[in-house]
Amino acid sequence: MYEQSYSFGFEAAHELGANVAPGHDYSHIHGHSFRATAVLRAETLGEQGWVTDFAEVRAACEAVRERLDHRFLNKIEGLERPTLEVLAAWVFDHLKARLPALAEVEVARPTLHEAVRYRP
C-alpha cells in the first residue's frame, strides 16, 4: 500500500452557539489557525510511479484553502455548524472529485492540540 499526504493551513473564524450552553467559550465568534491534511492511498503505482501527481494534489488543496482562508465558516454552505468533524467531512467532499485516491482528511487546531480524522 502506498500513501501520500499533503497539508495546508488556513485561518478562519466560527461560532458554535447552537452546540453549546450560553457563556461557553465557543458560543461567541472566535478564530483558529487550522491545519488540514489530505491522505491519498493506492495499492499500486501508476505509470508515472506515484499515487497522484503532487502538482494536482497541491492545486486541489489550494482551491479548498482559498474557500476557507480568512472566512467566517458559518457562512459557507455546508458549514453552518462548523465543528472539526463537520469541517473534516466538508474538506474531504470538496477534494474527492479532483483526487480519486483520497482516503482521509484530518483537520487540526494545532495550538489547541485537537484534531479530527474523517474516513468515509
N, C-alpha and C positions, 0 to 999 in steps of 0.2 A: 504494500500500500504506500502510495506517495501522498505527501501532504505539503501544501504550501500555504503561507499566510501573509497577509498584508494588513497593516494597521494604519489608521488615520485618526487625527484628533479634530475636535470641534468644540466651540464654546457656545452654550445655549442657556436660555432661561426656561423655567417652567413653574407651575404651581400644582399642588396635589390636594387642594382644598376639599374636593369631593371624596378623597380617600381617607382623610384624617380628621380628628376632632379639632374644633376651634382652638386656636392657640398653639397647635402643634407647629414645630419648626418649618414643616413643609406646607403649611396652609397658606402661606403668602408667596408672592413671586420671588424667586431666587435663582441664581445661576450656578453652573458647574462647568468644569473642564471635563469633557468626555473623551474616551478613547475607544474606538471601535476596531475590532479585528475580524477580518473575513478569513475563513479557513476553507480551502478547496482540497478535495481528495480525488484520487484516481487509482484504480487497480494497476493500470499500465500507462506508459507514457505514449504520447502521440509521436508522429514522425519527427517533430521538431525536438523531441527529447525533454519536454516539460509537461506539467499538468495543464497550465494555461499561461500564455504569454503575460509576463508581469506588466507590460505596457497596457494590455487590456484590463487587467485587474486594477491597476492604478487609475485608469480612465473611468471605470465604473465606480470605484470608490470616491473619486473626486466629484463625480456628478451627485452622489448622495451627500457628500460632505457639504457641497455648495447649498443644498436644500436645507441643511440643518444649522450650519455655522452662523453664529450671531443672530439667531432667530428665537422667537417665543414659541416653544414646541407645541403648546396647547392650541395654537392657531393653524397648525399643519394638519391637513386631512389625514385621519387615521391615528393621530397622536393627541387627541383631545384629552386623554388621561395618560400622560407620558411617564409611566413608571419605567424603570430599567427593563423590565420584562417586555412591556409593550414596545419600547424603543428597539430592543434587540430583534424582535419579530418583524418590525417595520423595516429596519435596515436589511434584514435577510430578504424580505419580499421585494424590496427595491433593487437588490443586487442580482437576484436569482435569474432574471430574464437575460441579463448580459453575461452571467457567469454560471453556465450549466453545471460545472463541477463544484459549486458552492455547497458545503456540507454543514457549516455552522457559522454563527456570528456571536461574538462576545462584545458587550458594551460595558465599559467600566467607568467609574468615577475614581481615578487613582488616588486623589488626595484623601478620599474617604475610605479607601481600601475595600471598595464594593464593586462587584461585577456580576453580570448575568450572562449565561451562555444559552443561546437558542439553537436547538437542533430539531427540525420538524420530523 
